[in-house]
Amino acid sequence: MSLGKKVVVEFSIVPVGTRGTSLSVYVAKACEAVERAGAKYQLTPMGTVFEADSLDQAFDVIRAAHEAVLGSGTKRVLTSIRIDDRRDKERTMEDKVRVVEDRLSKQCPH
């Protein structure tokens, strides 16, 4: 991986027309697809964040998760995607959080 090529992606896949209100089975299917793709990821209460080395890889991971949810019994899904493609400086998911936490600790010392 070359400098500046880390892409951080947040996505959410919502099945439409499910029998119940719980979505955990679908979230698990999406996460399994991300794991199979070999992407480093973090599950959040409202979506999933992962790192990719390129936009192509990012879209491949999202496509796999999208198809996994569709393949789990639902006939329609809505997939939302946010991409942070920074080319001047390589950042990981942890770096992005740490920078903000450092600022907060400087502003609000304990």
C-alpha positions in Angstrom: 0.0 0.0 0.0 1.4 3.4 -0.9 1.1 6.6 1.1 -2.3 8.3 0.9 -4.1 5.3 -0.4 -6.0 4.2 2.7 -9.7 4.6 2.1 -12.0 4.7 5.2 -15.6 3.7 4.4 -18.8 3.8 6.5 -21.8 1.9 5.2 -25.2 0.8 6.3 -27.4 -1.8 4.6 -31.1 -1.7 5.5 -33.3 -4.6 4.3 -36.8 -3.5 3.3 -39.9 -5.6 3.9 -38.6 -7.9 6.7 -41.0 -9.7 9.0 -39.7 -8.1 12.2 -38.0 -5.0 13.4 -34.7 -6.6 14.4 -31.9 -6.3 11.9 -29.1 -8.1 13.7 -29.2 -11.2 11.5 -28.7 -9.0 8.4 -25.9 -6.9 10.1 -24.2 -10.2 10.9 -24.4 -11.3 7.3 -22.9 -8.1 6.1 -20.1 -8.3 8.7 -19.3 -11.9 7.7 -18.9 -10.7 4.1 -16.6 -7.9 5.2 -14.5 -10.4 7.2 -14.4 -12.8 4.2 -13.1 -10.0 2.1 -10.2 -9.5 4.6 -11.0 -5.9 5.4 -10.3 -4.5 8.8 -13.6 -3.2 10.2 -15.4 -1.8 13.2 -19.1 -2.3 13.9 -20.9 0.7 15.2 -24.5 1.0 16.5 -25.6 2.7 13.2 -23.3 1.1 10.6 -20.0 -0.5 9.8 -16.7 1.2 9.1 -13.8 -0.4 7.3 -10.5 0.3 5.7 -9.5 -0.4 2.1 -6.4 0.1 0.1 -8.3 1.5 -2.9 -11.7 2.6 -4.1 -12.0 -0.6 -6.1 -11.4 -2.7 -3.0 -13.9 -0.6 -1.0 -16.6 -1.1 -3.6 -15.8 -4.8 -3.8 -16.3 -5.1 0.0 -19.5 -3.1 -0.1 -20.8 -5.2 -3.0 -20.1 -8.4 -1.1 -21.9 -7.1 2.0 -24.8 -5.9 -0.1 -25.2 -9.2 -1.9 -24.9 -11.1 1.4 -27.8 -9.2 2.9 -29.8 -9.7 -0.3 -28.9 -13.4 -0.2 -30.3 -13.8 3.3 -33.9 -13.8 2.4 -34.8 -10.2 1.7 -35.7 -9.0 -1.7 -34.8 -5.4 -1.4 -32.1 -3.4 0.5 -31.0 0.2 0.8 -27.3 0.7 1.0 -25.8 4.0 2.2 -22.1 4.7 1.8 -19.7 7.4 3.0 -16.2 7.4 1.8 -13.1 9.3 3.2 -10.5 9.1 0.5 -7.6 11.2 1.7 -4.7 11.3 -0.7 -2.3 13.7 1.1 -1.9 11.8 4.3 -2.5 8.2 5.2 -4.9 7.7 8.1 -6.4 4.7 9.7 -9.7 4.4 11.5 -7.9 4.5 14.8 -5.8 7.6 13.7 -8.9 9.5 12.9 -10.4 8.8 16.3 -7.2 9.4 18.2 -6.7 12.9 16.7 -10.1 14.0 18.0 -9.6 12.4 21.4 -6.2 14.2 21.7 -7.9 17.5 20.9 -10.6 16.8 23.5 -8.1 16.0 26.2 -6.3 19.3 25.5 -9.5 21.3 25.6 -10.9 19.5 28.7 -8.1 18.3 30.9 -9.2 15.8 33.6 
